[in-house]
């Protein structure tokens, strides 16, 4: 087996040895299961009783976003001490004193963390998917596909935290990455709100300026999540600028990986 | 086999290694000696490719040290060796075995052989967090021996070991001579170096003061410690407590 896969596997096993991982997974599943109550409750909207299928549909969408956003935080936490922990517990020397190239080590660590975070998110989304199925008898099409699309966001977060942690303390690296995510949600969120016809009707025309260049080029974390949800709702997707958020995030992932590898190759062990 | 050509390593204004050149032949048991901060560990790190020389070149079997292929057949025990606390000694050795290309039954046999060799078979399945310093050191030494390395680099291998452990380590190294092993030993325990190695290089302030076979530099009625003190004193270092 290639060293990249071996190190990815060790990364998953090491993370899963940590008790805090199971505590987080347990808390997340518990909150997801709490949502079950929404499917049976009676809700009145404008004096009319909302049927359980419609309710389940909206609750599942809200849960989708909550899980995807929560996993961004989780991915930052999982990845923030990849290198410093290996340096302090001797794993770095273990790997690099053997015929393992630095790119295999770095990408193995990143790959393992990504697979674990993606699996974590997929389990939570799948839990919602099956609860909805059992409670309403209806399958939400595209729900699990949307979950997999959002995994690209997790890869970007992991890469960025790992890259920044080469230059600054782990916690600051995680905070800076979460700030990037927050800015993306703000910028993309404003754009999405502006696409709403009801909003457009209430605002004057001069308020609909094209997004500035930095907003078009900024990592499209939120817009990718929105694009993923389109697979559930079936609505039309309006991209900000000429570049699709999938390509935007893919480009950022490749760029982060390249800069990370370049800098790690120059690192003194 | 291992060649250093005009190797210099600078950390900002500090020159840790200053224009060092030497060759270590296959099968040679070689020790790097020097006071703290002499540049020994920096040289070891450059041989392992952990650190790049500022100028000059380090090659292993003709390959640049930074090339991972050059690390095939190297066993390394770091100074202040550490094991991830969540791994048992056996799990740690299994990882090393996998990284040197052993798998399945052959990995299991090799790990069991090493555990017996280093007297850790009885504690192999305990978490390393419960190990004493000597046990961690023995597991580290065992990891370096996995897969029958051609080059063994040991940085303070007997630190933390009791006299029985020290004697056992020496005996293992003696037995490995028959397998054409090359040894690079970094140690402050000069009596051990004298018993184990064929040749030494004495370093100070980043420079090699002398490199020769031990029998050439240690004169009659003299110990390696006397030679070490003579060379480092000659280099301008003040030695306190001489002869004690």
Interface residues (C-beta under 8 A of the other chain):
Chain A: X1 X3 X6 X10 X14 X17 X18 X88 X89 X90 X91 X93 X94 X95 X96 X97 X98 X99 X100 X101 X104 X266 X268 X269
Chain B: X45 X48 X49 X50 X51 X52 X68 X69 X71 X72 X74 X76 X78 X81 X82 X83 X84 X85 X86 X92 X95 X96 X98 X99 X100 X103 X143
